[in-house]
Amino acid sequence: MDQLSRRDREKLARRAEIVSAAQAVFSRRGYLEATMDEIAREAQFTKRTVYQYFTGKDDLYFAVAQHAMDQLVAGFRAAAKPGRNGRETLRSIAEAYHRFMNEQPDLFRLINLSQAIQLDYQHSPHYRSMAGQRDELFRQFAGVIQRGQADGSIRRELEPGRGALSLFLLITGFFYRLSQVGSLYGLDRSNFVSYTLDLIDEAIRDRSTDGGGMSSGG
């Protein structure tokens, strides 16, 4: 691979600094209250420089979301390491998502932000990259289900497409709602997460084989 020129390295470094500044401002102020002026000050660049890299606040949001998705994709890949059957891997992926929620709460909130507000998708060059990472997460998820059906740990009648999407939305939606609620009526959060994942495990396990179960985790 050809080495990047000094100018290209500087541009990449400047872009990374702006994304980092935007993440800090979004986390501190909230997306709606954040301004491009404040992001430029945080990054220690002029607003004109920021606009050379991003079309606006929505575009910057998608760049931050892409950074978060990069971490999620890496976590999913690590969770899908060899030696586990499909159900065990599915549990491991769900737990990786849970860890991300706990360890990166600001990024977790930001990547779920688009569910609550209107964003300008059409004019954001960075939206496609973020959406591509989101699609990669789902492809990995669907691939794990197919692997589980092949190794006998997941019910074969579960449709790979529709079933995978249903499970994906159940798991990600559960953790999104969990991040929004305060009290769990006295329940321990870690135990509640394990209990919920156990319910999903029981729903998808193939009882016609001896495919191994998933150990509980939190």
C-alpha positions in Angstrom: 0.0 0.0 0.0 1.4 3.4 -0.9 2.3 5.6 2.0 0.1 8.6 2.6 1.6 12.0 1.9 2.2 14.3 4.7 -0.7 16.5 3.6 -3.1 13.4 3.6 -1.9 12.4 7.0 -2.6 15.9 8.3 -6.1 15.9 6.8 -6.9 12.5 8.4 -5.6 13.7 11.7 -7.6 17.0 11.5 -10.8 15.1 10.6 -10.2 12.7 13.6 -9.8 15.7 15.9 -13.1 17.2 14.6 -15.0 14.0 15.1 -13.5 13.6 18.6 -14.6 17.2 19.4 -18.1 16.6 18.1 -18.4 13.5 20.2 -17.4 15.4 23.3 -19.8 18.3 22.6 -22.7 16.0 21.7 -22.1 14.0 24.9 -21.8 17.1 27.0 -24.6 19.3 25.5 -26.8 16.8 23.8 -27.3 16.8 20.1 -30.0 19.3 19.8 -28.2 21.9 22.0 -24.8 21.4 20.3 -23.7 24.0 17.7 -21.1 24.0 15.0 -19.5 27.0 16.7 -19.0 25.0 19.9 -17.7 22.0 18.0 -15.2 24.2 16.2 -14.0 25.8 19.5 -13.7 22.3 21.0 -11.6 21.1 18.1 -9.6 24.4 18.1 -10.3 25.0 14.4 -12.3 27.7 12.6 -15.9 26.8 11.7 -14.8 27.3 8.1 -12.2 24.5 8.5 -14.9 22.2 10.1 -17.1 22.8 7.1 -14.3 21.7 4.7 -14.7 18.2 6.2 -18.4 18.0 7.1 -21.5 19.5 5.5 -23.1 20.3 8.9 -24.1 19.0 12.3 -26.0 16.0 11.0 -23.1 14.9 8.9 -20.8 15.2 11.9 -23.3 13.1 13.9 -23.1 10.3 11.3 -19.3 10.5 11.4 -19.4 10.0 15.2 -21.9 7.2 14.8 -19.6 5.5 12.3 -16.8 5.6 14.8 -19.1 4.0 17.4 -20.2 1.4 14.8 -16.6 0.5 14.1 -16.2 -0.4 17.8 -19.4 -2.5 17.8 -18.4 -4.4 14.6 -15.0 -5.2 16.2 -16.8 -6.4 19.4 -19.1 -8.6 17.4 -16.2 -10.1 15.5 -14.4 -10.9 18.7 -17.5 -12.4 20.1 -17.8 -14.7 17.1 -14.5 -16.4 17.6 -14.2 -20.1 16.7 -14.9 -22.8 19.1 -18.5 -21.8 20.0 -21.7 -23.1 18.5 -24.2 -20.7 17.0 -26.3 -20.2 20.2 -23.2 -19.6 22.3 -22.0 -17.1 19.8 -25.3 -15.3 19.8 -25.2 -15.0 23.5 -21.6 -13.7 23.3 -22.6 -11.1 20.8 -25.5 -9.9 23.0 -23.2 -9.6 25.9 -20.7 -7.7 23.8 -23.5 -5.2 23.0 -24.3 -5.0 26.7 -20.7 -4.2 27.5 -20.6 -1.5 24.9 -23.7 0.0 26.5 -22.1 0.0 29.9 -18.5 1.0 28.9 -19.4 3.6 26.2 -22.7 5.0 27.4 -22.3 8.3 25.5 -21.6 6.6 22.2 -24.4 4.1 22.8 -26.8 7.0 23.3 -25.5 8.8 20.2 -25.9 5.8 17.9 -29.5 5.4 19.0 -30.2 9.1 18.6 -31.6 8.8 15.1 -34.6 6.9 16.5 -35.7 10.0 18.4 -35.0 13.0 16.1 -35.1 13.8 12.4 -31.7 13.9 10.8 -30.7 14.9 7.3 -29.7 11.6 5.7 -29.7 12.7 2.1 -27.1 15.4 2.4 -24.6 13.5 4.6 -21.7 11.9 2.8 -20.9 10.0 6.1 -24.4 8.5 6.4 -23.6 5.8 3.9 -20.5 4.7 5.8 -22.4 4.6 9.1 -25.3 2.7 7.5 -22.8 0.3 5.9 -21.4 -0.5 9.4 -24.9 -1.0 10.7 -25.7 -3.4 7.9 -22.4 -5.3 8.7 -23.6 -5.8 12.2 -26.8 -7.4 10.9 -25.0 -9.5 8.4 -22.7 -10.9 11.2 -25.8 -11.5 13.3 -27.6 -13.4 10.5 -24.5 -15.4 9.8 -24.4 -16.6 13.4 -27.9 -17.8 13.2 -27.2 -19.7 10.0 -24.2 -21.3 11.7 -26.3 -22.3 14.7 -28.8 -24.0 12.4 -26.0 -25.8 10.6 -24.4 -27.0 13.9 -27.8 -28.0 15.5 -27.8 -25.5 18.3 -30.5 -23.2 16.8 -34.0 -24.3 15.5 -33.9 -25.0 11.8 -37.4 -23.7 11.3 -36.3 -20.2 12.3 -36.2 -18.2 9.0 -32.7 -16.9 8.4 -33.9 -13.5 7.1 -37.0 -12.7 9.0 -35.9 -14.6 12.1 -32.5 -12.9 12.2 -34.1 -9.5 11.9 -36.6 -10.2 14.6 -33.9 -11.4 17.0 -31.6 -8.5 16.1 -34.4 -6.0 16.9 -35.4 -7.8 20.1 -31.9 -7.8 21.5 -30.8 -4.3 20.4 -34.2 -2.9 21.3 -34.1 -4.5 24.8 -30.8 -2.9 25.6 -31.9 0.5 24.2 -34.9 0.5 26.4 -32.8 -0.7 29.3 -30.5 2.2 28.9 -33.6 4.6 29.1 -35.2 3.3 32.3 -34.2 4.1 35.8 -35.6 1.7 38.4 -36.2 -2.0 37.6 -38.6 -2.4 40.6 -35.7 -3.6 42.8 -34.3 -6.1 40.3 -30.5 -6.5 39.9 -29.7 -5.2 36.3 -27.0 -7.8 35.6 -29.2 -10.7 36.7 -32.2 -9.2 34.7 -30.0 -9.1 31.6 -29.0 -12.7 32.0 -32.6 -13.7 32.7 -33.8 -12.0 29.5 -31.0 -13.6 27.4 -31.9 -17.0 28.8 -35.5 -16.5 27.6 -34.3 -15.7 24.1 -32.0 -18.8 24.3 -34.8 -21.0 25.2 -36.9 -19.7 22.4 -34.3 -20.4 19.7 -32.7 -23.6 20.9 -33.1 -26.7 18.8 -34.5 -29.4 21.1 -34.2 -32.1 18.5 -30.5 -32.3 18.9 -27.9 -32.2 21.7 -26.6 -28.8 20.5 -25.0 -27.2 23.6 -26.6 -24.5 25.5 -25.3 -21.1 26.3 -23.9 -20.3 29.7 -25.5 -17.4 31.5 -23.6 -14.2 31.6 -24.2 -10.6 32.3 
